[in-house]
Amino acid sequence: MAGLISQLKRFSRTPQGQRAIAAARQAANDPRKRAQAQRLLSRLRGRR
């Protein structure tokens, strides 16, 4: 698990990672996208 976290940290420091973070932040601010993500998460949680 520690290997995964360190890979994510390393990726977040790259230009491509910064673009992905900015896109995620922008999507999180959009009410439609936020609702879509919540529906997806609730569907995934229901499958457990």
Secondary structure, 3 states (H helix, E strand, C coil): CHHHHHHHHHHHCCHHHHHHHHHHHHHHHCHHHHHHHHHHHHHHHHCC
